[in-house]
Amino acid sequence: MTENPESGESLIPKHGGYRDLKSFQNAAIVYDATVAFCDRFIDRRSRTHDQMVQAARSGKQNIAEGSMASGTSRKTELKLVGVARASFEELLQDYEDFLRQRGLEEWGKDDPRKQRIRGLAWARDRTYKTYRTHVEQGNAETAANCLICLVNQTNYLLDQQLRHLDRRFLEEGGMTERLYRMRRERR
């Protein structure tokens, strides 16, 4: 990678590191939990099963892809994280539809059951195993509400990430601006 000796700035800055992002970690949990939920409660041959699993996968994968693209295109990173956010919104709608169409209750934010699930976000080294009993042993209402909590938390993290990426892009620009700045400094 080309580095400007005067400023120490690299043409292609450090990028990747998506595995350390809370949004990616949450997205991986949502993906694993969605696969388990769909296998348990939705006919494997149905389009809904495929759509829900694909939305969860797409959200996770777009976070990773955006992070890897950030070195050469912050615009692409912003776009892909936005696509991830849209995928999780689609998934959220699917879980809400699941509850409504089956006459099951969507728990309010102050419901103690929801509070317990939301509190798991503070557990150290969270993985899908942290939520497994709610998804694999709980009834359909419990499992869907657990996933709604997880998707909402992921959406919140992605909204924060998008705001940060937006600010960074406006303040620092992208590859074209960096290239111009480095060429100007080198002369």
C-alpha positions as semicolon CSV with decimal commas, in nm:
position;residue;x (nm);y (nm);z (nm)
1;M;0,000;0,000;0,000
2;T;0,126;0,340;-0,092
3;E;0,197;0,567;0,202
4;N;0,258;0,938;0,199
5;P;0,587;0,987;0,388
6;E;0,498;1,343;0,497
7;S;0,159;1,268;0,653
8;G;0,186;0,893;0,717
9;E;-0,151;0,860;0,541
10;S;-0,201;0,546;0,337
11;L;-0,372;0,554;-0,001
12;I;-0,574;0,249;0,098
13;P;-0,646;0,288;0,468
14;K;-0,682;0,004;0,712
15;H;-1,013;-0,169;0,652
16;G;-1,202;-0,484;0,745
17;G;-1,224;-0,569;1,112
18;Y;-1,595;-0,637;1,077
19;R;-1,579;-0,928;1,322
20;D;-1,517;-0,675;1,599
21;L;-1,825;-0,469;1,508
22;K;-2,118;-0,516;1,749
23;S;-2,352;-0,487;1,450
24;F;-2,183;-0,783;1,279
25;Q;-2,179;-0,988;1,600
26;N;-2,551;-0,924;1,649
27;A;-2,619;-0,997;1,283
28;A;-2,449;-1,337;1,315
29;I;-2,671;-1,419;1,615
30;V;-2,981;-1,309;1,422
31;Y;-2,881;-1,524;1,124
32;D;-2,823;-1,838;1,333
33;A;-3,141;-1,779;1,533
34;T;-3,345;-1,715;1,218
35;V;-3,232;-2,043;1,063
36;A;-3,333;-2,229;1,382
37;F;-3,665;-2,038;1,407
38;C;-3,759;-2,101;1,044
39;D;-3,664;-2,468;1,061
40;R;-3,888;-2,503;1,366
41;F;-4,191;-2,292;1,280
42;I;-4,206;-2,236;0,904
43;D;-4,246;-2,502;0,637
44;R;-3,901;-2,555;0,481
45;R;-4,055;-2,566;0,133
46;S;-4,224;-2,228;0,168
47;R;-4,102;-1,908;0,010
48;T;-4,130;-1,736;0,350
49;H;-3,873;-1,975;0,500
50;D;-3,626;-1,896;0,222
51;Q;-3,697;-1,521;0,231
52;M;-3,646;-1,491;0,606
53;V;-3,324;-1,690;0,608
54;Q;-3,198;-1,496;0,307
55;A;-3,280;-1,157;0,466
56;A;-3,087;-1,254;0,781
57;R;-2,794;-1,382;0,575
58;S;-2,794;-1,077;0,350
59;G;-2,784;-0,843;0,648
60;K;-2,483;-1,020;0,798
61;Q;-2,296;-1,057;0,470
62;N;-2,347;-0,695;0,365
63;I;-2,192;-0,570;0,689
64;A;-1,884;-0,783;0,620
65;E;-1,868;-0,686;0,253
66;G;-1,909;-0,316;0,332
67;S;-1,631;-0,330;0,587
68;M;-1,395;-0,496;0,340
69;A;-1,484;-0,246;0,066
70;S;-1,424;0,052;0,294
71;G;-1,054;0,066;0,208
72;T;-1,120;0,167;-0,151
73;S;-1,477;0,300;-0,137
74;R;-1,646;0,454;0,161
75;K;-1,944;0,517;-0,064
76;T;-1,976;0,141;-0,122
77;E;-1,938;0,077;0,250
78;L;-2,220;0,321;0,325
79;K;-2,438;0,163;0,057
80;L;-2,380;-0,195;0,177
81;V;-2,440;-0,114;0,542
82;G;-2,762;0,056;0,428
83;V;-2,859;-0,260;0,240
84;A;-2,789;-0,462;0,556
85;R;-3,018;-0,229;0,751
86;A;-3,293;-0,270;0,491
87;S;-3,259;-0,650;0,503
88;F;-3,305;-0,651;0,880
89;E;-3,608;-0,423;0,851
90;E;-3,760;-0,673;0,606
91;L;-3,686;-0,952;0,854
92;L;-3,844;-0,755;1,138
93;Q;-4,162;-0,723;0,933
94;D;-4,163;-1,100;0,876
95;Y;-4,147;-1,170;1,251
96;E;-4,421;-0,916;1,324
97;D;-4,635;-1,071;1,048
98;F;-4,572;-1,417;1,192
99;L;-4,713;-1,313;1,530
100;R;-5,009;-1,118;1,388
101;Q;-5,115;-1,387;1,141
102;R;-5,118;-1,652;1,414
103;G;-5,297;-1,436;1,670
104;L;-4,991;-1,433;1,897
105;E;-4,891;-1,140;2,116
106;E;-4,607;-0,906;2,030
107;W;-4,462;-0,813;2,367
108;G;-4,444;-0,446;2,457
109;K;-4,112;-0,287;2,542
110;D;-4,192;-0,289;2,915
111;D;-4,301;-0,654;2,924
112;P;-4,078;-0,837;3,178
113;R;-4,024;-1,124;2,931
114;K;-3,892;-0,879;2,674
115;Q;-3,681;-0,704;2,938
116;R;-3,513;-1,036;3,023
117;I;-3,428;-1,101;2,659
118;R;-3,311;-0,744;2,606
119;G;-3,088;-0,778;2,914
120;L;-2,898;-1,061;2,746
121;A;-2,736;-0,799;2,524
122;W;-2,504;-0,724;2,816
123;A;-2,381;-1,083;2,848
124;R;-2,010;-1,130;2,783
125;D;-1,908;-1,322;2,472
126;R;-2,265;-1,344;2,341
127;T;-2,337;-1,592;2,066
128;Y;-2,647;-1,767;1,941
129;K;-2,609;-2,004;2,239
130;T;-2,702;-1,711;2,466
131;Y;-3,051;-1,712;2,308
132;R;-3,083;-2,078;2,211
133;T;-3,335;-2,180;2,478
134;H;-3,571;-1,898;2,377
135;V;-3,557;-1,995;2,010
136;E;-3,530;-2,373;2,024
137;Q;-3,729;-2,456;2,336
138;G;-3,967;-2,163;2,373
139;N;-4,306;-2,161;2,208
140;A;-4,362;-1,975;1,879
141;E;-4,458;-1,652;2,056
142;T;-4,146;-1,655;2,275
143;A;-3,915;-1,740;1,986
144;A;-4,057;-1,471;1,756
145;N;-4,045;-1,207;2,029
146;C;-3,686;-1,302;2,106
147;L;-3,596;-1,250;1,741
148;I;-3,783;-0,919;1,730
149;C;-3,568;-0,801;2,022
150;L;-3,250;-0,916;1,849
151;V;-3,342;-0,759;1,515
152;N;-3,437;-0,430;1,682
153;Q;-3,103;-0,425;1,866
154;T;-2,920;-0,496;1,541
155;N;-3,113;-0,221;1,363
156;Y;-3,022;0,023;1,640
157;L;-2,653;-0,066;1,604
158;L;-2,671;-0,032;1,225
159;D;-2,842;0,307;1,256
160;Q;-2,554;0,422;1,480
161;Q;-2,300;0,279;1,237
162;L;-2,465;0,453;0,941
163;R;-2,459;0,788;1,122
164;H;-2,088;0,740;1,197
165;L;-2,009;0,640;0,838
166;D;-2,207;0,936;0,706
167;R;-2,016;1,181;0,929
168;R;-1,681;1,024;0,840
169;F;-1,757;1,042;0,469
170;L;-1,858;1,408;0,493
171;E;-1,552;1,501;0,700
172;E;-1,285;1,295;0,526
173;G;-1,427;1,217;0,184
174;G;-1,356;0,901;-0,008
175;M;-1,084;0,753;-0,222
176;T;-1,087;1,034;-0,480
177;E;-1,035;1,303;-0,217
178;R;-0,766;1,098;-0,042
179;L;-0,586;1,040;-0,372
180;Y;-0,600;1,410;-0,460
181;R;-0,477;1,512;-0,113
182;M;-0,186;1,267;-0,123
183;R;-0,080;1,370;-0,475
184;R;-0,094;1,738;-0,379
185;E;0,115;1,676;-0,064
186;R;0,372;1,475;-0,258
187;R;0,440;1,760;-0,504
